[in-house]
Amino acid sequence: QVQLVESGGGLVQAGGSLRLSCAASGSTISDMTMSWYRQAPGQQLELVAFSSNDGRLYYEEVVKGRFMISRDNGKNTVDLQMNSLKPEDTAVYYCHAERPFTGYTSWGQGTQVTVSS
């Protein structure tokens, strides 16, 4: 079992930056795809970015060029650097872990990001 704890959310003005961090414990993340999802009020959960265990990266189109996902398997962490934030980035951001081909997944509790205009 892997436990995920997010941190780094908060209130920021449009154009600002935040760095979210997800700390994993209980299992190594080195064989997992690590993702960041977000859910805005009244909206569906959406995938923001992922970093696969084999080095692939993915970004949702609306965050490309502004967000960057990075992982440190040695420290068992995955971060999301968010730059040029917009009010529409306001959401609860969740860290997600998935071990491919096993069906095993885990979610963090979420961290609130609020971008004021």
C-alpha positions in Angstrom: 0.0 0.0 0.0 1.3 3.5 -0.9 0.1 6.5 1.0 0.2 9.8 -0.7 0.2 13.2 1.0 0.1 16.4 -1.1 1.3 19.8 0.0 2.1 23.2 -1.4 -1.4 24.4 -2.3 -2.6 27.9 -1.5 -3.8 31.2 -2.7 -1.9 33.0 -5.5 -2.6 35.9 -7.8 -3.0 35.3 -11.5 0.4 35.0 -13.2 2.0 33.6 -10.1 3.5 30.2 -9.4 3.0 27.4 -7.0 4.8 24.1 -6.5 2.8 21.1 -5.4 4.5 18.2 -3.8 3.3 14.6 -3.3 5.2 12.5 -0.8 4.7 8.7 -1.0 5.2 6.2 1.8 4.7 2.5 2.3 5.9 1.6 -1.1 8.3 2.7 -3.8 7.0 4.8 -6.6 9.7 3.8 -9.0 7.4 1.2 -10.7 4.4 3.4 -10.7 2.8 6.0 -13.0 2.4 9.1 -10.9 -0.2 11.7 -11.9 -1.7 14.9 -10.9 -5.5 15.4 -11.3 -7.6 18.3 -10.4 -11.3 19.0 -9.8 -12.8 22.5 -9.9 -16.1 23.2 -8.2 -18.9 21.7 -10.1 -16.6 20.1 -12.6 -15.4 16.6 -13.3 -12.1 15.3 -12.2 -9.5 15.9 -15.0 -6.0 14.6 -15.6 -3.4 17.4 -15.5 -0.2 15.5 -16.0 1.5 12.2 -15.5 5.0 10.8 -15.3 5.1 7.1 -16.2 7.6 4.6 -14.7 9.2 4.3 -18.1 9.8 8.0 -18.5 6.8 9.1 -20.5 5.3 12.5 -19.7 1.9 13.8 -20.5 0.3 17.2 -20.0 -3.3 18.4 -20.5 -3.3 20.8 -23.4 -4.4 23.8 -21.3 -1.4 23.5 -19.0 1.3 22.7 -21.6 4.2 25.1 -21.3 3.0 26.3 -17.9 3.2 23.2 -15.7 5.9 20.7 -15.2 5.8 17.3 -13.5 8.9 15.9 -12.0 9.6 12.8 -9.9 12.4 11.7 -7.6 12.2 8.0 -7.1 14.9 8.1 -4.5 12.9 10.5 -2.3 9.6 8.9 -3.3 8.2 12.2 -4.3 6.5 13.8 -7.3 6.1 17.5 -7.8 4.0 19.7 -10.0 5.5 23.1 -10.8 2.8 25.5 -11.9 3.7 28.8 -13.5 1.7 31.5 -15.1 -1.3 30.5 -13.1 -4.8 31.5 -14.3 -8.0 31.7 -12.3 -9.3 28.7 -14.3 -6.5 26.7 -12.6 -8.4 27.0 -9.4 -9.2 23.5 -8.2 -8.4 20.8 -5.7 -5.3 19.0 -6.9 -4.9 15.3 -6.2 -1.8 13.1 -6.5 -2.5 9.6 -7.9 -0.3 6.5 -8.1 -0.9 3.5 -10.4 1.1 0.4 -10.7 0.7 -0.6 -14.3 -1.0 -3.9 -15.2 -1.9 -4.7 -11.6 -5.0 -2.5 -11.1 -3.4 -1.0 -8.0 -4.1 2.7 -7.5 -3.9 5.1 -4.7 -5.1 8.7 -4.2 -3.9 11.5 -2.0 -6.3 13.7 0.0 -6.0 16.7 -2.2 -4.7 20.2 -1.8 -6.5 23.4 -2.7 -5.1 25.8 -5.3 -6.9 29.1 -5.6 -5.8 31.6 -8.2 -7.3 35.1 -7.9 -7.7 37.5 -10.8 
